[in-house]
Structures are given as C-alpha cells and as structure tokens.
Amino acid sequence: MTVGQRHSRKIHFYIYLLLENIMPVVRVSWFEGKETTAKKAVAKEITESMVRNFNFPRRNIHKVLAGLLRV
C-alpha cells in the first residue's frame, strides 16, 4: 500500500467517524394551536427523511418543535 492510499484510507475512516457521531438538530417553528397528533406526525416524517436521505442513525436525530405566539 502506498503512502497516498494509506492517507486516503485514513481520511475515509475519519469521515465515517464524523458521520456516525453527528447529532443533527432540526428546528421547526409554527404558530401555536397545532394538534399533538399533527406535531407527532411531522416529527416522525422529519426523522424518516433524515435517515433515508442522509443515512443518519435514528438515535442521533433531535427535533425542536416550537409553537410561536401570534401577535
């Protein structure tokens, strides 16, 4: 194995470690008054999308659902 191949292998290993330990945080804001069932459905779809599209481990995905006051 050449020095370049070892270096490339190291980089791929570090990228794998970074992706495995990433803690994505998704923040969703809406005006208050949304039903709890709708909030749960949105949270579930966000999680499924992050797993499907970015291959994040399900356990690392965090969601912040915030209800805003309408003034």
Phi, psi and omega per residue, in radians:
M1 nan 2.309 -3.124
T2 -1.411 2.935 3.109
V3 -1.062 -0.715 3.126
G4 -1.088 -0.702 3.123
Q5 -1.165 -0.712 3.105
R6 -1.104 -0.740 -3.140
H7 -1.099 -0.769 3.127
S8 -1.087 -0.734 3.131
R9 -1.110 -0.694 3.110
K10 -1.099 -0.759 3.141
I11 -1.083 -0.782 3.125
H12 -1.089 -0.659 3.120
F13 -1.128 -0.761 -3.138
Y14 -1.166 -0.665 3.085
I15 -1.104 -0.721 3.096
Y16 -1.046 -0.801 3.131
L17 -1.069 -0.724 3.128
L18 -1.103 -0.819 -3.128
L19 -1.135 -0.624 -3.120
E20 -1.196 -0.504 -3.052
N21 -1.857 0.122 3.112
I22 -1.202 2.459 3.093
M23 -2.046 1.478 3.138
P24 -1.178 2.425 3.093
V25 -2.103 2.183 3.128
V26 -1.945 2.174 3.129
R27 -1.918 2.237 3.124
V28 -2.161 2.230 3.118
S29 -2.092 2.442 3.058
W30 -2.655 2.898 3.108
F31 -1.248 2.561 -3.093
E32 -1.073 2.842 3.104
G33 1.886 0.020 3.123
K34 -1.328 2.536 3.128
E35 -1.210 2.560 3.128
T36 -1.046 -0.679 3.140
T37 -1.118 -0.646 3.111
A38 -1.176 -0.714 3.124
K39 -1.088 -0.757 3.128
K40 -1.128 -0.687 3.134
A41 -1.129 -0.733 3.124
V42 -1.137 -0.774 3.134
A43 -1.044 -0.725 3.139
K44 -1.152 -0.736 -3.140
E45 -1.176 -0.626 3.082
I46 -1.090 -0.826 -3.138
T47 -1.038 -0.851 -3.128
E48 -1.047 -0.706 -3.134
S49 -1.153 -0.729 3.136
M50 -1.139 -0.695 3.121
V51 -1.172 -0.819 -3.075
R52 -1.198 -0.787 -3.012
N53 -1.542 -0.526 -3.082
F54 -2.033 -0.071 3.117
N55 1.044 0.558 3.077
F56 -1.330 2.534 3.027
P57 -1.116 2.335 -3.104
R58 -0.942 -0.652 -3.079
R59 -1.189 -0.308 -3.090
N60 -1.625 -0.152 -3.053
I61 -1.494 2.214 3.126
H62 -2.091 2.416 -3.120
K63 -2.116 2.413 3.057
V64 -2.073 1.984 -3.140
L65 -1.894 1.991 -3.041
A66 -2.037 2.264 3.044
G67 -1.629 2.241 -3.110
L68 -1.768 2.521 3.050
L69 -1.326 2.369 3.082
R70 -1.594 2.120 -3.128
V71 -1.978 nan nan
